[in-house]
Amino acid sequence: MRVAVGSDHAGFPLKEAVISFLGQQNVDFKDFGAYSPDSVDYPDIGFQVAEAVANGDFDRGILICGTGIGMSIAANKAPGIRAALCKDTYCALVAREHNDANILCLGSRTTEEKPAFDITRTFLATDFSGEERHAKRIRKITEIERKGG
């Protein structure tokens, strides 16, 4: 599995911890920035990661900003992206099993490192259930994207 990772300046410290965790788990990843705590605009990095996942260059993405909300909004503008802000492992599990989310969003000001690692582990380890009731809903979302909103 290849994972695209990005953050803004607020998410930078947690992103650094998460990429260290990914390295320890032998997960293949690419860091899209931010590369320091200097101010950057979350839509720039969020959309860059989203496009890389949507294009199939990466299997999943992880985006981190202060709350995870801004990154979620930005990433979900890319067709084919289902970015989910997850505050616990249950949300990460359901985001994957039910929604086939392909980008995990985390908030550095709302989530401590250890829970972020647990959420990340769950998100990456969980497959989409493939149940028809869930697949039908994802097809509806895809159809809305094709129609342009």
HELIX and SHEET records of a PDB file:
HELIX    1   1 PHE A   12  GLN A   24  1                                  13    
HELIX    2   2 TYR A   42  ALA A   54  1                                  13    
HELIX    3   3 ILE A   69  ALA A   75  1                                   7    
HELIX    4   4 THR A   89  GLU A   97  1                                   9    
HELIX    5   5 GLU A  113  ALA A  125  1                                  13    
HELIX    6   6 GLU A  132  ARG A  146  1                                  15    
SHEET    1   A 5 ASP A  28  ASP A  31  0                                        
SHEET    2   A 5 ARG A   2  SER A   7  1                                        
SHEET    3   A 5 ARG A  60  CYS A  65  1                                        
SHEET    4   A 5 ILE A 103  GLY A 107  1                                        
SHEET    5   A 5 ALA A  83  LEU A  85  1                                        
END                                                                             
